[in-house]
């Protein structure tokens, strides 16, 4: 969250997608009413430490990270917010004030806070629990918008791949120690993940389309979503048909594995040396994001087949979706919005999905290093398309696994320098005093020496006057 975005939210003021809360004496009790309302409506932005007149008052900087942890824990507590939801609040510095920023995406489910259903309008958060017509309209809108929530009342646990549950628990626990799924039965896990729902307009309850797609047996998936499949094709030498193909119609957990295996079989790898001295596989980083998008951000009931096509110098994907806009995505201006929030949340729990929007940023960040400077293209429309330039597969007669992609290396930075650089990358325009506060009041003398080092390495630049100037990363 940049200072520019904070300024835009403050200038915009409170509305159907923006809420300010003072939070001078800790987390306000009505915060979770707002989170619930945003989840039920169309998502929104919350700033803690701002009064009703759009003034950034700030909150106790020493307690800010405790507040952050408290919000994450409470939002995942089904006794408070049901079903729970994984949020990623951020501590931000704005004009020497410590604020807490929370982005709440629209959910595909209806959420309750303390047993009550809240909806959002321009007047604020409304308790609609006893308004039967409003509740029915809310459930109907969710089901019409997000087909992943379609309920199959006769689907049973036996129709799912119960052999996958131990693996799912292990993946979740590896991603977050002591994950609550470890203590839940298979059925309780499905309810906790929002994969078993009740439609309050009809009283129908059961496993959802998302449940079948994520963990269903192949026969179950074909029964509830007969058009579902992902076609992986290698078309390098035999342009009329294909050189290799995998017709994937299995659950999304194993579909991810098969698509990654197809990529690893046919594409060369390159390694990128991060400033923390870690070597990252460019192939894994880029195509993890591509495949997660291909599997998670699509409309599964449409008969248009999803495709991953490897050509001699490009990898292309296509999948049908409900677009939020049309045209090429610009990573600097696009607004992320998940097409299947429940599936995305499940992927997040098992470590295959990160912050909303991070996938697009990673694709644009790492592709030039893999492709020799060429940029990817992501185009949104009824068919979402991704095009990733790759090293030519026709440059060698040997197997593609033997091809060499150069290793790219950033300047190695110490952990202390890296912490300064990361703050500037995350908050373009940040001032030295703000950096000092965020780094536990690091002395200005030490900070100035570190900023000079980053200048000398051509990693940052300063813009603006002496009093209001800030630091920016150099791309």
Beta strands, then each sheet from edge to edge (+ up, - down):
strand 1: 18-21
strand 2: 44-48
strand 3: 81-82
strand 4: 90-94
strand 5: 97-104
strand 6: 112-113
strand 7: 116-121
strand 8: 124-127
strand 9: 151-152
strand 10: 196-198
strand 11: 205-208
strand 12: 230-234
strand 13: 244-248
strand 14: 271-273
strand 15: 279-281
strand 16: 306-310
strand 17: 314-320
strand 18: 327-328
strand 19: 377-380
strand 20: 383-389
strand 21: 408-409
strand 22: 460-463
strand 23: 470-473
sheet 1: 1+ 2+ 5- 4+
sheet 2: 3+ 6- 7+ 8-
sheet 3: 9+ 11- 10+
sheet 4: 13+ 12- 16- 17+ 20- 19+ 18-
sheet 5: 15+ 14- 21-
sheet 6: 22+ 23-
end
